[in-house]
Amino acid sequence: GLGELNLLSIQALAGMTVVATEFCVLQELKKTDLESHLARHPAARTRWRELLKVRNVWKQDGAMEKQVAMLKECSFFGEDLPSDFMRAIHQQMEARIFFPEDKLQREDDAGDVMFLLCEGQVERIAPSGHRNIFDLGATIGEYSLISNVDGPRDDITAKTTCAVMVLHRMNMIDVLKRYPEAKPHFEAVTRRFRAGGHEEGEDSSWNIYRMSCFKDCSSRFLYLLDLHLERHIFFSDEVVVVENTEGEDMYILYSGTMDVQVKGIKVGTLEGGMFFGEMAVLGLVRVLSR
């Protein structure tokens, strides 16, 4: 359903935009009609009062501070990130209620969201069949915020009525654009999570000394260029270069993969050890075509 948070008076404004993509038929329940019938149906009224208790998760004094503290208890965020950044993350999170047997996530979902469980209990079933139960304060799916996960996603089901805060990857990327100083924290988190990945200081086979476009250049020249290389990290779905924008920069991809798109159509993939933008550096083009 849609609008249950408004019906429960948890929020007064719609928390999302809903757009019909084809011909749709909706039924609308007004709060005034619900309340008029609750007065004459004690059993339903008792059930409704139980649901209204969930409002305390968001309405009680200090609710935001409590939820930010829960986020900081997760190693993905930790205690070192600036308070302003953590508050900005919380402001981007979406309040949701899930009832028993509702699916928070299915195996075929995109898997680019994190769940913070503020009330209730959920069960997570991995593709391998392994089961876990999570309750108050648990975070689920945090690493999917920075990188895609291969294969099917975990199946997550509410066991009780659950109050959940949901963070989408694109919302986190928006916050990181305002707080770029937080990116190194998540780079370190990613290195720990992806065992065997590129480590800073590692003698990687992919470096400027081995790039074909600099073949036969002196080691002194390459050393000086190496001093000027700027290190950047990008999360899944984050745009690195925008088509038809001017540029004079070249990029060397040390780890990870990137899609190359032309006019919105995927035309290739970049992998560790590849480079792009060399035409701009050479002054052969001013406008990036991919």
LUMKOL-37188 format. One record per residue (C-alpha): x, y, z. Coordinates in steps of 0.5 Angstrom, whole numbers, plus 500, padded with zeros to 3 digits. Example, Ala and Ser with C-alpha at 12.3 -4.5 7.8 and 13.67 -1.06 7.14 Angstrom:
BEGIN
525491516 527498514 
***
This chain:
BEGIN
500500500 502507500 501513505 500508511 505513514 500519513 494515515 498513522 500521523 507519523 509524517 504530514 508530508 508525502 515522503 516520495 513522488 509516485 508517478 503512474 507509468 501506465 493506466 492505473 486504478 487506485 482506491 483511497 482511504 481517508 483518515 477521517 473515514 477510518 477514524 469514524 468506523 474505528 469508534 464502532 469496532 473495538 477489536 479494530 480499534 485495539 489493533 490500531 492503537 497497537 500500530 500507533 505505538 510505532 509512531 514513538 520511533 519517530 515522534 519521541 524526543 531525541 528520536 533522530 539522535 537515537 537513530 544516528 547513534 544506531 548508525 554510528 554503532 555500525 562499523 560501516 559508519 563508525 564514530 569518526 565521521 563528522 556529526 553534520 555528515 551523519 545528520 545529513 545521512 539521516 535526513 536522506 533516509 526514508 521512514 517505512 513500516 513493514 508488517 509481518 511477512 512483508 518483504 523488505 527485500 527480494 532476491 531479484 531486487 536491485 540491492 542498492 539500499 541499507 535498512 536500519 531496524 528501529 523497531 521489530 524483528 526481521 529474518 534474512 535468508 542468504 542465497 545459500 539458505 543461511 538464516 539470520 534474525 535481526 532486531 533493534 539497532 541492526 543495519 542490513 545491506 550497508 555495503 550495497 551502498 558503495 558497490 554492487 553485489 554479484 548474484 542474487 540478493 538476500 531475502 529479508 522478511 519482517 517477522 513482526 511489525 517493523 519500523 525501518 529507516 531506508 537509505 538508498 545509494 543515490 541519496 548517499 552519493 548526494 550527501 557525499 557530494 556535499 561532504 567529499 572529506 568523508 570519502 576516504 573513510 568509505 574507501 578504507 571500509 571498502 578495502 576491508 570488505 573486499 579482501 584481495 582488492 587494491 590496497 594503497 601502497 600495494 605494488 600494483 601492476 597497473 601504474 603510469 610506468 606501465 601504460 602503453 601511451 607512455 612507453 619509452 618515456 624516461 623514468 624521471 618524466 614518469 616520476 614527475 607525472 606520478 607526483 601529480 596524479 590525483 586519487 579519486 574513488 567512485 561508488 557504484 552508479 556514481 558518474 565519473 565523466 559526462 558525455 559532451 563536457 569539455 575536458 583535458 584530463 586522462 584517467 587511469 582505472 586501478 581497480 573496479 569496473 565502469 560502464 561506457 555509455 554513448 547517448 545513454 547506450 552502453 557500448 563497453 566496459 572499463 576494467 582495472 589497468 585501462 585508461 581513458 581521456 588520453 585524446 583530451 590530454 594530447 589536445 586532439 579533442 576538447 569535448 569528451 565523447 563518452 
***
